[in-house]
Amino acid sequence: MKDIQFTYSYALDNNALHSYKEETLSALRTLTEGTGAGNDFLGWLSLPKDIRSQVSTIQQTADRLRRQCDMIVCVGIGGSYLGAKAVIDALQSSFAYCNKPQIVYAGNSIGEDYLYELQTLLRDRNFGIICISKSGTTTEPALAFRLLKQQLEEQAGKEVARERIVCITDAKKGALRTLATQEGYDTFVIEDNIGGRFSVLSPVGLLPIACAGLDINALLDGAEKMMACCTAADFEHNPALHYAASRNHLYRQGKKIELLVNYHPKLHYVSEWWKQLYGESEGKQNKGIFPASVDFTTDLHSMGQYVQEGERHLFETVISVEQPEHKVVVPTDDANLDGLNFLAGKRVDEVNKMAELGTRLAHMDGGVPNLLIQMPALNEYALGQLIAFFEVACGVSGYMLGVNPFNQPGVEAYKKNMFALLRKPGYEEATAAIEKRISQQR
Ligand code: PA5
């Protein structure tokens, strides 16, 4: 099977790339030898191999849920749902009603209307729940799980609900672990040494992906091969080192924003997963490339003007898919009233590819350096490779930047304020302080 390819040459020359050889190799050693900050969160490096012993249990659980449910709700936020949604959206039909069972998501926001609409939809469904939270205490998924668990128990009875709920959480700690033990739910463990945004190849991602009917072994095969390639101390043939070198080079030249670009709407959530991976890993100590994303050609009609002519602080990383899964050919039309006969007989993908090439050239002419990732196809194996490539490059890139890529201290700030405002027990002092601050602002 063909591997994904990374090309830097539209953004920097060979000499510039090679000037980062020692720096990237040193960052890679820090990662693989576990000598850097956050070295207690490196379990993801060996996940594609380590998780194999659990694959058959994950598959059996998924097969059971697939038999029992016409809809499965994945409850989780951040790293606890983005990886699964990225892979499922990329590989399933874009039209929900074509997918059986349908995978839907909750607990990734606090939108009341969303929850109301979801609960209404689930009213006449045989649904199941996969509740994922490493800490087991995150408010958004806990709130959604409370509502959906009660609904399932009311609709199907406590015994059936017990069979249709699976929890993925810490082995011992957290409210979700306590609840799952008391209720007797099936559980999978998120190991201590795997952070949320690096957990897609653990049960966190694999169970929902298997529930969607996708091949988790192929995903792991692709990831295992790319993980080996990206952790090898071979600068010439290591795409993760090239990517880490290229983006840090561009950042140091003042390109502070990286746009991940795709030309297939199915890849939208790959970008969302990537944004969390890089944003939470690198955005620290007032440093870090801002990870943003666009779906082309859609966003060429909204963001294209800015990318072409706005402030020159951008670079693009384009994900290009060589072969789409399906073939659609533009028909001939005798009247040719739309003037499109020049496209007749061509595949839609050929039009898309010319839009892609034309856009890359235009953006480069406009001063936006382009990095390129070529995927041979959209399948499990290639997505496994992409995940491993981005994860290793993220660790290396974070160490090059001088931050701990594996913590996320900044995420706590909003939680503290929210709990204080909601008068959560234990937050009395913070409540008093925030209320004083608000009254002074009035
Ligand atoms: O990457 C991370 O660690 C975070 O984004 C978490 O995944 C997210 O905050 C959800 O946390 P938890 O799984 O503990 O509910």
Residues whose N, C-alpha, C, O or C-beta is under 5 A from the ligand:
A	BS01	PA5	I77 G78 G79 S80 I132 S133 K134 S135 G136 T138 G195 G196 R197
